[in-house]
Amino acid sequence: MKTVFIAVTALSLAFAGSAAAQSAGAQAQTEQDPAVSTATGDSQQPVGDTWITTKVKTELMATSGVPGTDIKVETVNGVVKLSGHVDKAQADKAASIARNIDGVKKVDTSGLMASHSRK
């Protein structure tokens, strides 16, 4: 459990550092490119694929009953693709987590393969 906490903390710190750097140029980027998608809500900050991938992976790692280290997350244009070997309940939970992240347009679970329950 310590390893998961350390990994989640490291991802969070890495994200915080990159988010600060990105936010400086975010307004200029949004003004130049009207096609940049934004999250719903009050924020006008763009939600990029890297941010979505990091957020989904962090949430998977922090959720009990989901083997976050066994699930690969890829995001292209807001579409999150999950892959790995998990059971049906874990796949459903992982998909639900991904769907609830700001900026996610669709979740593709076709890469999640059924595996035997782990004991």
CNS distance restraints for C-alpha pairs under 8 A (distance, minus, plus):
assign (resid   1 and name CA) (resid   5 and name CA) 6.32 0.50 0.50
assign (resid   2 and name CA) (resid   6 and name CA) 6.08 0.50 0.50
assign (resid   3 and name CA) (resid   7 and name CA) 6.06 0.50 0.50
assign (resid   4 and name CA) (resid   8 and name CA) 6.05 0.50 0.50
assign (resid   4 and name CA) (resid  61 and name CA) 6.48 0.50 0.50
assign (resid   4 and name CA) (resid  62 and name CA) 7.31 0.50 0.50
assign (resid   5 and name CA) (resid   9 and name CA) 6.00 0.50 0.50
assign (resid   5 and name CA) (resid  62 and name CA) 7.55 0.50 0.50
assign (resid   6 and name CA) (resid  10 and name CA) 6.01 0.50 0.50
assign (resid   7 and name CA) (resid  11 and name CA) 6.14 0.50 0.50
assign (resid   7 and name CA) (resid  61 and name CA) 7.99 0.50 0.50
assign (resid   8 and name CA) (resid  12 and name CA) 6.06 0.50 0.50
assign (resid   8 and name CA) (resid  58 and name CA) 5.78 0.50 0.50
assign (resid   8 and name CA) (resid  61 and name CA) 6.53 0.50 0.50
assign (resid   8 and name CA) (resid  62 and name CA) 6.84 0.50 0.50
assign (resid   9 and name CA) (resid  13 and name CA) 6.13 0.50 0.50
assign (resid  10 and name CA) (resid  14 and name CA) 6.06 0.50 0.50
assign (resid  11 and name CA) (resid  15 and name CA) 6.00 0.50 0.50
assign (resid  11 and name CA) (resid  54 and name CA) 7.33 0.50 0.50
assign (resid  11 and name CA) (resid  58 and name CA) 6.82 0.50 0.50
assign (resid  12 and name CA) (resid  16 and name CA) 6.08 0.50 0.50
assign (resid  12 and name CA) (resid  58 and name CA) 7.49 0.50 0.50
assign (resid  13 and name CA) (resid  17 and name CA) 6.28 0.50 0.50
assign (resid  14 and name CA) (resid  18 and name CA) 6.33 0.50 0.50
assign (resid  15 and name CA) (resid  19 and name CA) 5.82 0.50 0.50
assign (resid  15 and name CA) (resid  51 and name CA) 7.69 0.50 0.50
assign (resid  15 and name CA) (resid  54 and name CA) 7.34 0.50 0.50
assign (resid  16 and name CA) (resid  20 and name CA) 6.27 0.50 0.50
assign (resid  17 and name CA) (resid  21 and name CA) 6.62 0.50 0.50
assign (resid  18 and name CA) (resid  22 and name CA) 6.08 0.50 0.50
assign (resid  19 and name CA) (resid  23 and name CA) 5.94 0.50 0.50
assign (resid  20 and name CA) (resid  24 and name CA) 6.79 0.50 0.50
assign (resid  21 and name CA) (resid  25 and name CA) 7.51 0.50 0.50
assign (resid  22 and name CA) (resid  26 and name CA) 5.95 0.50 0.50
assign (resid  23 and name CA) (resid  27 and name CA) 7.32 0.50 0.50
assign (resid  23 and name CA) (resid  45 and name CA) 7.38 0.50 0.50
assign (resid  25 and name CA) (resid  29 and name CA) 6.12 0.50 0.50
assign (resid  26 and name CA) (resid  30 and name CA) 6.05 0.50 0.50
assign (resid  26 and name CA) (resid  45 and name CA) 6.49 0.50 0.50
assign (resid  26 and name CA) (resid  46 and name CA) 6.86 0.50 0.50
assign (resid  27 and name CA) (resid  31 and name CA) 6.21 0.50 0.50
assign (resid  27 and name CA) (resid  45 and name CA) 7.40 0.50 0.50
assign (resid  28 and name CA) (resid  32 and name CA) 6.22 0.50 0.50
assign (resid  29 and name CA) (resid  33 and name CA) 5.95 0.50 0.50
assign (resid  30 and name CA) (resid  34 and name CA) 5.98 0.50 0.50
assign (resid  30 and name CA) (resid  35 and name CA) 7.98 0.50 0.50
assign (resid  30 and name CA) (resid  36 and name CA) 6.10 0.50 0.50
assign (resid  30 and name CA) (resid  46 and name CA) 7.26 0.50 0.50
assign (resid  36 and name CA) (resid  46 and name CA) 6.27 0.50 0.50
assign (resid  37 and name CA) (resid  46 and name CA) 5.67 0.50 0.50
assign (resid  37 and name CA) (resid  47 and name CA) 6.32 0.50 0.50
assign (resid  37 and name CA) (resid  48 and name CA) 7.77 0.50 0.50
assign (resid  37 and name CA) (resid 103 and name CA) 7.69 0.50 0.50
assign (resid  38 and name CA) (resid  43 and name CA) 7.63 0.50 0.50
assign (resid  38 and name CA) (resid  44 and name CA) 5.93 0.50 0.50
assign (resid  38 and name CA) (resid  45 and name CA) 5.97 0.50 0.50
assign (resid  38 and name CA) (resid  46 and name CA) 4.45 0.50 0.50
assign (resid  38 and name CA) (resid  47 and name CA) 5.45 0.50 0.50
assign (resid  38 and name CA) (resid 103 and name CA) 7.01 0.50 0.50
assign (resid  39 and name CA) (resid  43 and name CA) 6.67 0.50 0.50
assign (resid  39 and name CA) (resid  44 and name CA) 7.03 0.50 0.50
assign (resid  39 and name CA) (resid  45 and name CA) 7.10 0.50 0.50
assign (resid  39 and name CA) (resid  46 and name CA) 6.63 0.50 0.50
assign (resid  39 and name CA) (resid  47 and name CA) 5.87 0.50 0.50
assign (resid  39 and name CA) (resid 102 and name CA) 5.60 0.50 0.50
assign (resid  39 and name CA) (resid 103 and name CA) 5.25 0.50 0.50
assign (resid  40 and name CA) (resid 102 and name CA) 6.85 0.50 0.50
assign (resid  40 and name CA) (resid 103 and name CA) 7.49 0.50 0.50
assign (resid  47 and name CA) (resid  51 and name CA) 6.43 0.50 0.50
assign (resid  47 and name CA) (resid  52 and name CA) 7.01 0.50 0.50
assign (resid  47 and name CA) (resid 102 and name CA) 7.59 0.50 0.50
assign (resid  47 and name CA) (resid 103 and name CA) 5.83 0.50 0.50
assign (resid  48 and name CA) (resid  52 and name CA) 6.32 0.50 0.50
assign (resid  48 and name CA) (resid  77 and name CA) 7.93 0.50 0.50
assign (resid  48 and name CA) (resid  78 and name CA) 7.53 0.50 0.50
assign (resid  48 and name CA) (resid 103 and name CA) 7.76 0.50 0.50
assign (resid  49 and name CA) (resid  53 and name CA) 6.09 0.50 0.50
assign (resid  49 and name CA) (resid  75 and name CA) 5.28 0.50 0.50
assign (resid  49 and name CA) (resid  76 and name CA) 6.02 0.50 0.50
assign (resid  49 and name CA) (resid  77 and name CA) 6.36 0.50 0.50
assign (resid  49 and name CA) (resid  78 and name CA) 5.98 0.50 0.50
assign (resid  50 and name CA) (resid  54 and name CA) 6.13 0.50 0.50
assign (resid  50 and name CA) (resid  75 and name CA) 7.19 0.50 0.50
assign (resid  51 and name CA) (resid  55 and name CA) 6.06 0.50 0.50
assign (resid  52 and name CA) (resid  56 and name CA) 6.05 0.50 0.50
assign (resid  52 and name CA) (resid  75 and name CA) 6.97 0.50 0.50
assign (resid  52 and name CA) (resid  78 and name CA) 7.49 0.50 0.50
assign (resid  52 and name CA) (resid 101 and name CA) 7.12 0.50 0.50
assign (resid  52 and name CA) (resid 102 and name CA) 7.54 0.50 0.50
assign (resid  52 and name CA) (resid 103 and name CA) 6.91 0.50 0.50
assign (resid  52 and name CA) (resid 104 and name CA) 7.08 0.50 0.50
assign (resid  53 and name CA) (resid  57 and name CA) 6.06 0.50 0.50
assign (resid  53 and name CA) (resid  73 and name CA) 6.08 0.50 0.50
assign (resid  53 and name CA) (resid  74 and name CA) 6.15 0.50 0.50
assign (resid  53 and name CA) (resid  75 and name CA) 5.84 0.50 0.50
assign (resid  53 and name CA) (resid  80 and name CA) 7.47 0.50 0.50
assign (resid  54 and name CA) (resid  58 and name CA) 6.02 0.50 0.50
assign (resid  55 and name CA) (resid  59 and name CA) 6.14 0.50 0.50
assign (resid  55 and name CA) (resid 101 and name CA) 7.28 0.50 0.50
assign (resid  56 and name CA) (resid  60 and name CA) 6.14 0.50 0.50
assign (resid  56 and name CA) (resid  73 and name CA) 7.42 0.50 0.50
assign (resid  56 and name CA) (resid  97 and name CA) 7.07 0.50 0.50
assign (resid  56 and name CA) (resid  98 and name CA) 5.54 0.50 0.50
assign (resid  56 and name CA) (resid 101 and name CA) 6.86 0.50 0.50
assign (resid  57 and name CA) (resid  61 and name CA) 6.16 0.50 0.50
assign (resid  57 and name CA) (resid  68 and name CA) 6.77 0.50 0.50
assign (resid  57 and name CA) (resid  73 and name CA) 6.61 0.50 0.50
assign (resid  58 and name CA) (resid  62 and name CA) 6.20 0.50 0.50
assign (resid  59 and name CA) (resid  63 and name CA) 6.16 0.50 0.50
assign (resid  59 and name CA) (resid  97 and name CA) 7.04 0.50 0.50
assign (resid  60 and name CA) (resid  66 and name CA) 6.27 0.50 0.50
assign (resid  60 and name CA) (resid  67 and name CA) 7.25 0.50 0.50
assign (resid  60 and name CA) (resid  68 and name CA) 4.72 0.50 0.50
assign (resid  60 and name CA) (resid  94 and name CA) 6.58 0.50 0.50
assign (resid  60 and name CA) (resid  97 and name CA) 7.17 0.50 0.50
assign (resid  61 and name CA) (resid  66 and name CA) 7.32 0.50 0.50
assign (resid  61 and name CA) (resid  67 and name CA) 7.04 0.50 0.50
assign (resid  61 and name CA) (resid  68 and name CA) 4.40 0.50 0.50
assign (resid  61 and name CA) (resid  69 and name CA) 6.85 0.50 0.50
assign (resid  62 and name CA) (resid  68 and name CA) 7.81 0.50 0.50
assign (resid  63 and name CA) (resid  68 and name CA) 7.89 0.50 0.50
assign (resid  65 and name CA) (resid  90 and name CA) 6.75 0.50 0.50
assign (resid  66 and name CA) (resid  90 and name CA) 5.41 0.50 0.50
assign (resid  66 and name CA) (resid  93 and name CA) 7.10 0.50 0.50
assign (resid  66 and name CA) (resid  94 and name CA) 6.72 0.50 0.50
assign (resid  67 and name CA) (resid  71 and name CA) 6.76 0.50 0.50
assign (resid  67 and name CA) (resid  86 and name CA) 7.58 0.50 0.50
assign (resid  67 and name CA) (resid  90 and name CA) 7.54 0.50 0.50
assign (resid  70 and name CA) (resid  84 and name CA) 5.83 0.50 0.50
assign (resid  70 and name CA) (resid  85 and name CA) 6.68 0.50 0.50
assign (resid  70 and name CA) (resid  86 and name CA) 7.54 0.50 0.50
assign (resid  71 and name CA) (resid  82 and name CA) 6.43 0.50 0.50
assign (resid  71 and name CA) (resid  83 and name CA) 5.57 0.50 0.50
assign (resid  71 and name CA) (resid  84 and name CA) 4.80 0.50 0.50
assign (resid  71 and name CA) (resid  85 and name CA) 7.23 0.50 0.50
assign (resid  71 and name CA) (resid  86 and name CA) 7.85 0.50 0.50
assign (resid  71 and name CA) (resid 112 and name CA) 7.90 0.50 0.50
assign (resid  72 and name CA) (resid  82 and name CA) 5.68 0.50 0.50
assign (resid  72 and name CA) (resid  83 and name CA) 5.10 0.50 0.50
assign (resid  72 and name CA) (resid  84 and name CA) 6.11 0.50 0.50
assign (resid  73 and name CA) (resid  80 and name CA) 6.77 0.50 0.50
assign (resid  73 and name CA) (resid  81 and name CA) 5.85 0.50 0.50
assign (resid  73 and name CA) (resid  82 and name CA) 4.96 0.50 0.50
assign (resid  73 and name CA) (resid  83 and name CA) 6.76 0.50 0.50
assign (resid  74 and name CA) (resid  80 and name CA) 5.69 0.50 0.50
assign (resid  74 and name CA) (resid  81 and name CA) 5.18 0.50 0.50
assign (resid  74 and name CA) (resid  82 and name CA) 6.71 0.50 0.50
assign (resid  75 and name CA) (resid  79 and name CA) 5.38 0.50 0.50
assign (resid  75 and name CA) (resid  80 and name CA) 4.40 0.50 0.50
assign (resid  75 and name CA) (resid  81 and name CA) 6.19 0.50 0.50
assign (resid  76 and name CA) (resid  80 and name CA) 6.72 0.50 0.50
assign (resid  78 and name CA) (resid 103 and name CA) 6.09 0.50 0.50
assign (resid  78 and name CA) (resid 104 and name CA) 4.89 0.50 0.50
assign (resid  78 and name CA) (resid 105 and name CA) 5.18 0.50 0.50
assign (resid  78 and name CA) (resid 106 and name CA) 6.91 0.50 0.50
assign (resid  79 and name CA) (resid 104 and name CA) 6.11 0.50 0.50
assign (resid  79 and name CA) (resid 105 and name CA) 5.54 0.50 0.50
assign (resid  79 and name CA) (resid 106 and name CA) 4.80 0.50 0.50
assign (resid  79 and name CA) (resid 107 and name CA) 5.84 0.50 0.50
assign (resid  79 and name CA) (resid 108 and name CA) 7.22 0.50 0.50
assign (resid  80 and name CA) (resid  98 and name CA) 7.31 0.50 0.50
assign (resid  80 and name CA) (resid 104 and name CA) 6.81 0.50 0.50
assign (resid  80 and name CA) (resid 105 and name CA) 7.86 0.50 0.50
assign (resid  80 and name CA) (resid 106 and name CA) 6.26 0.50 0.50
assign (resid  80 and name CA) (resid 107 and name CA) 4.81 0.50 0.50
assign (resid  80 and name CA) (resid 108 and name CA) 6.04 0.50 0.50
assign (resid  81 and name CA) (resid 107 and name CA) 5.94 0.50 0.50
assign (resid  81 and name CA) (resid 108 and name CA) 4.62 0.50 0.50
assign (resid  81 and name CA) (resid 109 and name CA) 6.14 0.50 0.50
assign (resid  81 and name CA) (resid 110 and name CA) 7.81 0.50 0.50
assign (resid  81 and name CA) (resid 111 and name CA) 7.23 0.50 0.50
assign (resid  82 and name CA) (resid  95 and name CA) 7.76 0.50 0.50
assign (resid  82 and name CA) (resid 107 and name CA) 7.50 0.50 0.50
assign (resid  82 and name CA) (resid 108 and name CA) 6.24 0.50 0.50
assign (resid  82 and name CA) (resid 109 and name CA) 5.26 0.50 0.50
assign (resid  82 and name CA) (resid 110 and name CA) 7.48 0.50 0.50
assign (resid  82 and name CA) (resid 111 and name CA) 5.91 0.50 0.50
assign (resid  82 and name CA) (resid 112 and name CA) 6.25 0.50 0.50
assign (resid  83 and name CA) (resid 109 and name CA) 6.73 0.50 0.50
assign (resid  83 and name CA) (resid 110 and name CA) 7.28 0.50 0.50
assign (resid  83 and name CA) (resid 111 and name CA) 4.05 0.50 0.50
assign (resid  83 and name CA) (resid 112 and name CA) 4.38 0.50 0.50
assign (resid  83 and name CA) (resid 113 and name CA) 7.27 0.50 0.50
assign (resid  84 and name CA) (resid 111 and name CA) 6.40 0.50 0.50
assign (resid  84 and name CA) (resid 112 and name CA) 4.90 0.50 0.50
assign (resid  84 and name CA) (resid 113 and name CA) 5.99 0.50 0.50
assign (resid  85 and name CA) (resid 112 and name CA) 5.86 0.50 0.50
assign (resid  85 and name CA) (resid 113 and name CA) 4.76 0.50 0.50
assign (resid  85 and name CA) (resid 114 and name CA) 5.85 0.50 0.50
assign (resid  85 and name CA) (resid 115 and name CA) 5.57 0.50 0.50
assign (resid  86 and name CA) (resid  90 and name CA) 5.92 0.50 0.50
assign (resid  86 and name CA) (resid  91 and name CA) 6.14 0.50 0.50
assign (resid  86 and name CA) (resid 112 and name CA) 6.61 0.50 0.50
assign (resid  86 and name CA) (resid 113 and name CA) 6.15 0.50 0.50
assign (resid  86 and name CA) (resid 114 and name CA) 5.45 0.50 0.50
assign (resid  86 and name CA) (resid 115 and name CA) 5.30 0.50 0.50
assign (resid  86 and name CA) (resid 116 and name CA) 7.79 0.50 0.50
assign (resid  86 and name CA) (resid 117 and name CA) 7.99 0.50 0.50
assign (resid  87 and name CA) (resid  91 and name CA) 6.18 0.50 0.50
assign (resid  87 and name CA) (resid 113 and name CA) 7.57 0.50 0.50
assign (resid  87 and name CA) (resid 114 and name CA) 5.02 0.50 0.50
assign (resid  87 and name CA) (resid 115 and name CA) 5.25 0.50 0.50
assign (resid  87 and name CA) (resid 116 and name CA) 6.48 0.50 0.50
assign (resid  87 and name CA) (resid 117 and name CA) 6.22 0.50 0.50
assign (resid  88 and name CA) (resid  92 and name CA) 6.16 0.50 0.50
assign (resid  88 and name CA) (resid 114 and name CA) 6.45 0.50 0.50
assign (resid  89 and name CA) (resid  93 and name CA) 6.18 0.50 0.50
assign (resid  90 and name CA) (resid  94 and name CA) 6.02 0.50 0.50
assign (resid  91 and name CA) (resid  95 and name CA) 6.13 0.50 0.50
assign (resid  91 and name CA) (resid 109 and name CA) 7.52 0.50 0.50
assign (resid  91 and name CA) (resid 112 and name CA) 6.68 0.50 0.50
assign (resid  92 and name CA) (resid  96 and name CA) 6.20 0.50 0.50
assign (resid  93 and name CA) (resid  97 and name CA) 6.23 0.50 0.50
assign (resid  94 and name CA) (resid  98 and name CA) 6.28 0.50 0.50
assign (resid  95 and name CA) (resid  99 and name CA) 6.14 0.50 0.50
assign (resid  95 and name CA) (resid 107 and name CA) 6.54 0.50 0.50
assign (resid  95 and name CA) (resid 109 and name CA) 6.94 0.50 0.50
assign (resid  96 and name CA) (resid 100 and name CA) 6.46 0.50 0.50
assign (resid  97 and name CA) (resid 101 and name CA) 6.99 0.50 0.50
assign (resid  98 and name CA) (resid 104 and name CA) 7.24 0.50 0.50
assign (resid  98 and name CA) (resid 107 and name CA) 6.80 0.50 0.50
assign (resid  99 and name CA) (resid 104 and name CA) 6.18 0.50 0.50
assign (resid  99 and name CA) (resid 105 and name CA) 7.80 0.50 0.50
assign (resid  99 and name CA) (resid 106 and name CA) 7.01 0.50 0.50
assign (resid  99 and name CA) (resid 107 and name CA) 6.37 0.50 0.50
assign (resid 100 and name CA) (resid 104 and name CA) 7.53 0.50 0.50
